[in-house]
Structure formats: structure tokens, C-alpha cells
């Protein structure tokens, strides 16, 4: 099963436009089986 580590969320507020810019960052680790399945999947 894939694992997510080092997750972070950054929000930048623009009060004049009343908007928020969001950035999500993380590290995703896949097992060897998942990597093999992604490489051989025909739907891409």
C-alpha cells in the first residue's frame, strides 16, 4: 500500500480578491508491486 509522508499545507490569503491560494506537498512511497503495475498498465 502506498504511504504518504512529509505532508504539508500552505495557504496564502488575498483579502482584496477574497481568495485563498493553497499548496499541498508530500512524499508518496509506492511498493515494488505498485510500481510494476503502474509501468505495465495499458490505460495511459
mmCIF file of the N, C-alpha and C atoms, coordinates in Angstrom:
data_MODEL
# 
_entry.id   MODEL 
# 
loop_
_atom_site.group_PDB 
_atom_site.id 
_atom_site.type_symbol 
_atom_site.label_atom_id 
_atom_site.label_alt_id 
_atom_site.label_comp_id 
_atom_site.label_asym_id 
_atom_site.label_entity_id 
_atom_site.label_seq_id 
_atom_site.pdbx_PDB_ins_code 
_atom_site.Cartn_x 
_atom_site.Cartn_y 
_atom_site.Cartn_z 
_atom_site.occupancy 
_atom_site.B_iso_or_equiv 
_atom_site.pdbx_formal_charge 
_atom_site.auth_seq_id 
_atom_site.auth_comp_id 
_atom_site.auth_asym_id 
_atom_site.auth_atom_id 
_atom_site.pdbx_PDB_model_num 
ATOM 1   N N  . UNK A 1 1  ? 0.837   -1.165 0.000   1.00 0.00 ? 1  UNK A N  1 
ATOM 2   C CA . UNK A 1 1  ? 0.000   0.000  0.000   1.00 0.00 ? 1  UNK A CA 1 
ATOM 3   C C  . UNK A 1 1  ? 0.895   1.246  0.000   1.00 0.00 ? 1  UNK A C  1 
ATOM 4   N N  . UNK A 1 2  ? 0.513   2.229  -0.781  1.00 0.00 ? 2  UNK A N  1 
ATOM 5   C CA . UNK A 1 2  ? 1.273   3.476  -0.842  1.00 0.00 ? 2  UNK A CA 1 
ATOM 6   C C  . UNK A 1 2  ? 1.209   4.199  0.501   1.00 0.00 ? 2  UNK A C  1 
ATOM 7   N N  . UNK A 1 3  ? 2.299   4.878  0.839   1.00 0.00 ? 3  UNK A N  1 
ATOM 8   C CA . UNK A 1 3  ? 2.337   5.651  2.079   1.00 0.00 ? 3  UNK A CA 1 
ATOM 9   C C  . UNK A 1 3  ? 2.650   7.108  1.753   1.00 0.00 ? 3  UNK A C  1 
ATOM 10  N N  . UNK A 1 4  ? 2.046   8.008  2.533   1.00 0.00 ? 4  UNK A N  1 
ATOM 11  C CA . UNK A 1 4  ? 2.264   9.443  2.380   1.00 0.00 ? 4  UNK A CA 1 
ATOM 12  C C  . UNK A 1 4  ? 3.024   9.931  3.600   1.00 0.00 ? 4  UNK A C  1 
ATOM 13  N N  . UNK A 1 5  ? 4.155   10.629 3.364   1.00 0.00 ? 5  UNK A N  1 
ATOM 14  C CA . UNK A 1 5  ? 4.945   11.183 4.459   1.00 0.00 ? 5  UNK A CA 1 
ATOM 15  C C  . UNK A 1 5  ? 5.272   12.638 4.147   1.00 0.00 ? 5  UNK A C  1 
ATOM 16  N N  . UNK A 1 6  ? 5.738   13.345 5.134   1.00 0.00 ? 6  UNK A N  1 
ATOM 17  C CA . UNK A 1 6  ? 6.159   14.741 4.996   1.00 0.00 ? 6  UNK A CA 1 
ATOM 18  C C  . UNK A 1 6  ? 5.076   15.620 4.381   1.00 0.00 ? 6  UNK A C  1 
ATOM 19  N N  . UNK A 1 7  ? 3.837   15.420 4.793   1.00 0.00 ? 7  UNK A N  1 
ATOM 20  C CA . UNK A 1 7  ? 2.731   16.212 4.244   1.00 0.00 ? 7  UNK A CA 1 
ATOM 21  C C  . UNK A 1 7  ? 2.741   17.611 4.842   1.00 0.00 ? 7  UNK A C  1 
ATOM 22  N N  . UNK A 1 8  ? 2.503   18.609 3.974   1.00 0.00 ? 8  UNK A N  1 
ATOM 23  C CA . UNK A 1 8  ? 2.403   19.991 4.447   1.00 0.00 ? 8  UNK A CA 1 
ATOM 24  C C  . UNK A 1 8  ? 1.366   20.734 3.612   1.00 0.00 ? 8  UNK A C  1 
ATOM 25  N N  . UNK A 1 9  ? 0.733   21.705 4.237   1.00 0.00 ? 9  UNK A N  1 
ATOM 26  C CA . UNK A 1 9  ? -0.270  22.531 3.581   1.00 0.00 ? 9  UNK A CA 1 
ATOM 27  C C  . UNK A 1 9  ? 0.101   23.989 3.781   1.00 0.00 ? 9  UNK A C  1 
ATOM 28  N N  . UNK A 1 10 ? 0.103   24.751 2.693   1.00 0.00 ? 10 UNK A N  1 
ATOM 29  C CA . UNK A 1 10 ? 0.425   26.170 2.753   1.00 0.00 ? 10 UNK A CA 1 
ATOM 30  C C  . UNK A 1 10 ? -0.749  26.955 2.170   1.00 0.00 ? 10 UNK A C  1 
ATOM 31  N N  . UNK A 1 11 ? -1.191  27.990 2.895   1.00 0.00 ? 11 UNK A N  1 
ATOM 32  C CA . UNK A 1 11 ? -2.299  28.822 2.437   1.00 0.00 ? 11 UNK A CA 1 
ATOM 33  C C  . UNK A 1 11 ? -1.848  30.272 2.334   1.00 0.00 ? 11 UNK A C  1 
ATOM 34  N N  . UNK A 1 12 ? -2.174  30.920 1.226   1.00 0.00 ? 12 UNK A N  1 
ATOM 35  C CA . UNK A 1 12 ? -1.876  32.332 1.037   1.00 0.00 ? 12 UNK A CA 1 
ATOM 36  C C  . UNK A 1 12 ? -3.195  33.058 0.795   1.00 0.00 ? 12 UNK A C  1 
ATOM 37  N N  . UNK A 1 13 ? -3.531  33.974 1.681   1.00 0.00 ? 13 UNK A N  1 
ATOM 38  C CA . UNK A 1 13 ? -4.798  34.707 1.604   1.00 0.00 ? 13 UNK A CA 1 
ATOM 39  C C  . UNK A 1 13 ? -4.620  35.992 0.797   1.00 0.00 ? 13 UNK A C  1 
ATOM 40  N N  . UNK A 1 14 ? -5.561  36.257 -0.091  1.00 0.00 ? 14 UNK A N  1 
ATOM 41  C CA . UNK A 1 14 ? -5.627  37.532 -0.803  1.00 0.00 ? 14 UNK A CA 1 
ATOM 42  C C  . UNK A 1 14 ? -6.930  38.193 -0.362  1.00 0.00 ? 14 UNK A C  1 
ATOM 43  N N  . UNK A 1 15 ? -6.838  39.083 0.607   1.00 0.00 ? 15 UNK A N  1 
ATOM 44  C CA . UNK A 1 15 ? -8.043  39.673 1.198   1.00 0.00 ? 15 UNK A CA 1 
ATOM 45  C C  . UNK A 1 15 ? -8.759  40.613 0.230   1.00 0.00 ? 15 UNK A C  1 
ATOM 46  N N  . UNK A 1 16 ? -8.021  41.234 -0.694  1.00 0.00 ? 16 UNK A N  1 
ATOM 47  C CA . UNK A 1 16 ? -8.682  42.139 -1.632  1.00 0.00 ? 16 UNK A CA 1 
ATOM 48  C C  . UNK A 1 16 ? -9.542  41.376 -2.637  1.00 0.00 ? 16 UNK A C  1 
ATOM 49  N N  . UNK A 1 17 ? -9.076  40.216 -3.073  1.00 0.00 ? 17 UNK A N  1 
ATOM 50  C CA . UNK A 1 17 ? -9.843  39.387 -4.012  1.00 0.00 ? 17 UNK A CA 1 
ATOM 51  C C  . UNK A 1 17 ? -10.731 38.375 -3.302  1.00 0.00 ? 17 UNK A C  1 
ATOM 52  N N  . UNK A 1 18 ? -10.552 38.273 -1.985  1.00 0.00 ? 18 UNK A N  1 
ATOM 53  C CA . UNK A 1 18 ? -11.294 37.307 -1.162  1.00 0.00 ? 18 UNK A CA 1 
ATOM 54  C C  . UNK A 1 18 ? -11.092 35.875 -1.676  1.00 0.00 ? 18 UNK A C  1 
ATOM 55  N N  . UNK A 1 19 ? -9.809  35.536 -1.927  1.00 0.00 ? 19 UNK A N  1 
ATOM 56  C CA . UNK A 1 19 ? -9.443  34.200 -2.390  1.00 0.00 ? 19 UNK A CA 1 
ATOM 57  C C  . UNK A 1 19 ? -8.326  33.632 -1.519  1.00 0.00 ? 19 UNK A C  1 
ATOM 58  N N  . UNK A 1 20 ? -8.132  32.337 -1.646  1.00 0.00 ? 20 UNK A N  1 
ATOM 59  C CA . UNK A 1 20 ? -7.039  31.647 -0.954  1.00 0.00 ? 20 UNK A CA 1 
ATOM 60  C C  . UNK A 1 20 ? -6.316  30.780 -1.966  1.00 0.00 ? 20 UNK A C  1 
ATOM 61  N N  . UNK A 1 21 ? -5.005  30.858 -1.966  1.00 0.00 ? 21 UNK A N  1 
ATOM 62  C CA . UNK A 1 21 ? -4.163  30.005 -2.791  1.00 0.00 ? 21 UNK A CA 1 
ATOM 63  C C  . UNK A 1 21 ? -3.632  28.896 -1.899  1.00 0.00 ? 21 UNK A C  1 
ATOM 64  N N  . UNK A 1 22 ? -3.842  27.656 -2.280  1.00 0.00 ? 22 UNK A N  1 
ATOM 65  C CA . UNK A 1 22 ? -3.379  26.546 -1.447  1.00 0.00 ? 22 UNK A CA 1 
ATOM 66  C C  . UNK A 1 22 ? -2.350  25.710 -2.193  1.00 0.00 ? 22 UNK A C  1 
ATOM 67  N N  . UNK A 1 23 ? -1.353  25.229 -1.433  1.00 0.00 ? 23 UNK A N  1 
ATOM 68  C CA . UNK A 1 23 ? -0.318  24.345 -1.973  1.00 0.00 ? 23 UNK A CA 1 
ATOM 69  C C  . UNK A 1 23 ? -0.177  23.176 -1.009  1.00 0.00 ? 23 UNK A C  1 
ATOM 70  N N  . UNK A 1 24 ? -0.288  21.970 -1.549  1.00 0.00 ? 24 UNK A N  1 
ATOM 71  C CA . UNK A 1 24 ? -0.127  20.753 -0.754  1.00 0.00 ? 24 UNK A CA 1 
ATOM 72  C C  . UNK A 1 24 ? 1.103   20.029 -1.272  1.00 0.00 ? 24 UNK A C  1 
ATOM 73  N N  . UNK A 1 25 ? 1.983   19.656 -0.358  1.00 0.00 ? 25 UNK A N  1 
ATOM 74  C CA . UNK A 1 25 ? 3.201   18.919 -0.732  1.00 0.00 ? 25 UNK A CA 1 
ATOM 75  C C  . UNK A 1 25 ? 3.315   17.685 0.144   1.00 0.00 ? 25 UNK A C  1 
ATOM 76  N N  . UNK A 1 26 ? 3.858   16.627 -0.450  1.00 0.00 ? 26 UNK A N  1 
ATOM 77  C CA . UNK A 1 26 ? 4.083   15.406 0.322   1.00 0.00 ? 26 UNK A CA 1 
ATOM 78  C C  . UNK A 1 26 ? 5.030   14.494 -0.454  1.00 0.00 ? 26 UNK A C  1 
ATOM 79  N N  . UNK A 1 27 ? 5.468   13.471 0.220   1.00 0.00 ? 27 UNK A N  1 
ATOM 80  C CA . UNK A 1 27 ? 6.243   12.403 -0.398  1.00 0.00 ? 27 UNK A CA 1 
ATOM 81  C C  . UNK A 1 27 ? 5.361   11.165 -0.427  1.00 0.00 ? 27 UNK A C  1 
ATOM 82  N N  . UNK A 1 28 ? 5.244   10.550 -1.590  1.00 0.00 ? 28 UNK A N  1 
ATOM 83  C CA . UNK A 1 28 ? 4.444   9.334  -1.731  1.00 0.00 ? 28 UNK A CA 1 
ATOM 84  C C  . UNK A 1 28 ? 5.390   8.182  -2.047  1.00 0.00 ? 28 UNK A C  1 
ATOM 85  N N  . UNK A 1 29 ? 5.327   7.139  -1.232  1.00 0.00 ? 29 UNK A N  1 
ATOM 86  C CA . UNK A 1 29 ? 6.167   5.953  -1.425  1.00 0.00 ? 29 UNK A CA 1 
ATOM 87  C C  . UNK A 1 29 ? 5.295   4.791  -1.869  1.00 0.00 ? 29 UNK A C  1 
ATOM 88  N N  . UNK A 1 30 ? 5.687   4.155  -2.980  1.00 0.00 ? 30 UNK A N  1 
ATOM 89  C CA . UNK A 1 30 ? 4.955   3.019  -3.514  1.00 0.00 ? 30 UNK A CA 1 
ATOM 90  C C  . UNK A 1 30 ? 5.756   1.742  -3.299  1.00 0.00 ? 30 UNK A C  1 
ATOM 91  N N  . UNK A 1 31 ? 5.041   0.625  -3.189  1.00 0.00 ? 31 UNK A N  1 
ATOM 92  C CA . UNK A 1 31 ? 5.710   -0.674 -3.090  1.00 0.00 ? 31 UNK A CA 1 
ATOM 93  C C  . UNK A 1 31 ? 6.218   -1.070 -4.478  1.00 0.00 ? 31 UNK A C  1 
ATOM 94  N N  . UNK A 1 32 ? 7.090   -2.052 -4.522  1.00 0.00 ? 32 UNK A N  1 
ATOM 95  C CA . UNK A 1 32 ? 7.627   -2.532 -5.795  1.00 0.00 ? 32 UNK A CA 1 
ATOM 96  C C  . UNK A 1 32 ? 6.508   -3.067 -6.686  1.00 0.00 ? 32 UNK A C  1 
ATOM 97  N N  . UNK A 1 33 ? 5.532   -3.736 -6.098  1.00 0.00 ? 33 UNK A N  1 
ATOM 98  C CA . UNK A 1 33 ? 4.409   -4.266 -6.872  1.00 0.00 ? 33 UNK A CA 1 
ATOM 99  C C  . UNK A 1 33 ? 3.605   -3.134 -7.501  1.00 0.00 ? 33 UNK A C  1 
ATOM 100 N N  . UNK A 1 34 ? 3.328   -2.084 -6.748  1.00 0.00 ? 34 UNK A N  1 
ATOM 101 C CA . UNK A 1 34 ? 2.571   -0.944 -7.281  1.00 0.00 ? 34 UNK A CA 1 
ATOM 102 C C  . UNK A 1 34 ? 3.324   -0.274 -8.427  1.00 0.00 ? 34 UNK A C  1 
ATOM 103 N N  . UNK A 1 35 ? 4.620   -0.112 -8.280  1.00 0.00 ? 35 UNK A N  1 
ATOM 104 C CA . UNK A 1 35 ? 5.430   0.483  -9.347  1.00 0.00 ? 35 UNK A CA 1 
ATOM 105 C C  . UNK A 1 35 ? 5.368   -0.366 -10.611 1.00 0.00 ? 35 UNK A C  1 
ATOM 106 N N  . UNK A 1 36 ? 5.460   -1.670 -10.454 1.00 0.00 ? 36 UNK A N  1 
ATOM 107 C CA . UNK A 1 36 ? 5.395   -2.587 -11.594 1.00 0.00 ? 36 UNK A CA 1 
ATOM 108 C C  . UNK A 1 36 ? 4.034   -2.496 -12.274 1.00 0.00 ? 36 UNK A C  1 
ATOM 109 N N  . UNK A 1 37 ? 2.968   -2.431 -11.485 1.00 0.00 ? 37 UNK A N  1 
ATOM 110 C CA . UNK A 1 37 ? 1.621   -2.344 -12.050 1.00 0.00 ? 37 UNK A CA 1 
ATOM 111 C C  . UNK A 1 37 ? 1.417   -1.027 -12.796 1.00 0.00 ? 37 UNK A C  1 
ATOM 112 N N  . UNK A 1 38 ? 1.958   0.058  -12.285 1.00 0.00 ? 38 UNK A N  1 
ATOM 113 C CA . UNK A 1 38 ? 1.815   1.347  -12.963 1.00 0.00 ? 38 UNK A CA 1 
ATOM 114 C C  . UNK A 1 38 ? 2.580   1.370  -14.280 1.00 0.00 ? 38 UNK A C  1 
ATOM 115 N N  . UNK A 1 39 ? 3.733   0.699  -14.320 1.00 0.00 ? 39 UNK A N  1 
ATOM 116 C CA . UNK A 1 39 ? 4.540   0.674  -15.539 1.00 0.00 ? 39 UNK A CA 1 
ATOM 117 C C  . UNK A 1 39 ? 3.885   -0.162 -16.631 1.00 0.00 ? 39 UNK A C  1 
ATOM 118 N N  . UNK A 1 40 ? 3.161   -1.207 -16.248 1.00 0.00 ? 40 UNK A N  1 
ATOM 119 C CA . UNK A 1 40 ? 2.600   -2.121 -17.238 1.00 0.00 ? 40 UNK A CA 1 
ATOM 120 C C  . UNK A 1 40 ? 1.128   -1.851 -17.541 1.00 0.00 ? 40 UNK A C  1 
ATOM 121 N N  . UNK A 1 41 ? 0.524   -0.879 -16.869 1.00 0.00 ? 41 UNK A N  1 
ATOM 122 C CA . UNK A 1 41 ? -0.899  -0.582 -17.106 1.00 0.00 ? 41 UNK A CA 1 
ATOM 123 C C  . UNK A 1 41 ? -1.095  -0.022 -18.506 1.00 0.00 ? 41 UNK A C  1 
ATOM 124 N N  . UNK A 1 42 ? -2.044  -0.556 -19.254 1.00 0.00 ? 42 UNK A N  1 
ATOM 125 C CA . UNK A 1 42 ? -2.258  -0.179 -20.653 1.00 0.00 ? 42 UNK A CA 1 
ATOM 126 C C  . UNK A 1 42 ? -3.158  1.039  -20.821 1.00 0.00 ? 42 UNK A C  1 
ATOM 127 N N  . UNK A 1 43 ? -3.780  1.543  -19.783 1.00 0.00 ? 43 UNK A N  1 
ATOM 128 C CA . UNK A 1 43 ? -4.750  2.615  -19.915 1.00 0.00 ? 43 UNK A CA 1 
ATOM 129 C C  . UNK A 1 43 ? -4.173  4.010  -20.008 1.00 0.00 ? 43 UNK A C  1 
ATOM 130 N N  . UNK A 1 44 ? -2.868  4.164  -20.060 1.00 0.00 ? 44 UNK A N  1 
ATOM 131 C CA . UNK A 1 44 ? -2.293  5.513  -20.092 1.00 0.00 ? 44 UNK A CA 1 
ATOM 132 C C  . UNK A 1 44 ? -2.151  6.055  -21.460 1.00 0.00 ? 44 UNK A C  1 
# 
